[in-house]
């Protein structure tokens, strides 16, 4: 488990992840971190795939 401390992204992406509850202070778990695929995160009863680019 980890805690989100800051989010440094463009406004559009920030709005999308904030709407599902992934904000600073949120506890998250990395479910998958394969080299060539998006990172799969779980936090506040939501899963989100984050592209590496």
C-alpha positions, 0 to 999 in steps of 0.5 A: 500500500502507498499514499498519494502525496501529490499529483502533477498532471494536466488539468484534464487527467487530474479532473478524471482521477479526482472524480473517482476519488484518487486524490492526495491522501488516498491510499492506493495499491499497485495491482500490476506493474508490467514493463510494457503495459499500463500500471493498474492501481486500486484505491477507494473502491476503484481500479484505474489503469495509468499509461506510462507516457 
